[in-house]
Amino acid sequence: MRTFRILIADDHEIVRRGIRALLEKHPDWEVCGEASDGREAVEKTKALRPDLALLDIGMPNLNGLDAARQILVSSPLTRVLVLTVHESEQVVRDVLAVGARGFLLKSDAGRDLLSAVEALQRHGTFFTSRVADLVLEGFLKPRLLTVETAGRSRLTPREREVVQLLAEGKTSKEVAVVLNLSVKTTETHRTNIMRKLDLHSVADLTLYAVRNGIVQVF
């Protein structure tokens, strides 16, 4: 059997070590790389072409959801399993929307991680019973389109990247360097974002990013 190659992305080294220790108990699995933020995860996926990318949602520079979106474009054969401490209906919807094949709460990882990876290795999907209940509840109850939800759906992937970096405290010049853009282009993105979302300050933008899971506060 061919070795199943896995990339682990989490901004906490101790979490990566724990996940790696669990995965390396399986004789046919290889942890081929690690990443400490979403942007590094995207670049390492391009370079290593793992069979599975295991992504934490709450990572700096580029969150796990936007990293998953980019990974599935650049490396469509890589399957994505999302790990998170959050279990809201909206987070589940967002995970499904980006095309991830599995969703696992960190609180369940000790019990279910190996089963989740095995399911994705077989080209299946994996969602715990609690997540399945959230999805079912979401489909059964009416869903109101709030102003923030509508705004989020109007943002382009690039604008979401700009929002995250600004909310994390980077200046327009620093954002431009990270995204390989000109400062003028970055400022244009910033202006368009503020207009789309009807926001008037970086503080408003940061609050929006937290509420919409673009950045996470622990």
C-alpha positions, 0 to 999 in steps of 0.5 A, a space after each residue: 500500500 502506498 504511504 498516505 502523506 499528511 500535512 499538519 497546520 496549526 499555530 501551536 507547536 504542542 498541538 502539532 506535536 500531539 497530532 503528529 504523535 497520534 498519526 505516526 502510530 499508523 504504519 502506512 501514514 507519513 507526516 510529510 510537513 508542518 505549518 504554523 500558519 495558513 499561508 505557510 500551509 498553502 505554500 507547503 501544500 504546493 511544494 509537498 502535494 500531500 494526500 491530506 492537509 489537516 488544518 486548524 481554523 484559527 491560524 494567523 496570516 491566513 485562517 484555515 478556511 481561506 487556506 483550505 480554499 486556496 489549497 483546493 484550487 492549487 492542489 485539487 487532489 489534496 483532501 482537507 480535514 478541518 480541526 477547530 475548537 468551535 462548533 457553531 452552525 455557521 462555522 460548519 457551513 463555512 467549512 462545507 462551503 470551502 470544500 473540506 471533506 471532514 470537520 473535527 472538533 479539537 475536543 474530539 481529536 483524541 478519540 476520532 482523529 484516526 477514524 477521520 483520517 481513515 475516512 478521508 484516505 478512503 475518499 469518504 467524508 467525516 463529520 462527528 455526530 455533534 457536527 451532523 446534528 448542527 448541520 441538521 438543525 441548521 437546515 430545519 430552522 429558518 436562516 436569517 441573512 444578517 447584514 454581516 452574513 450578507 457582507 461576508 458573502 460579498 467579499 472576494 477571497 483576496 479581500 478576506 485576506 486583507 481583512 485578516 491581516 489588517 485585523 491582526 494589526 498589520 499596516 497597509 504597507 505590511 499587508 502589501 508585502 505579505 500579499 505581494 501587492 503594491 501599497 496603492 492596490 492594498 489601499 484600494 482593497 481596504 477602501 472597497 472593503 470598508 465601503 462594502 461592509 459600511 465600516 469606518 475604522 480599523 476597530 470596526 473591521 477587527 470586530 467584524 473579522 472576529 464575529 465572522 471567524 476570519 480571525 479568532 480570539 482565544 
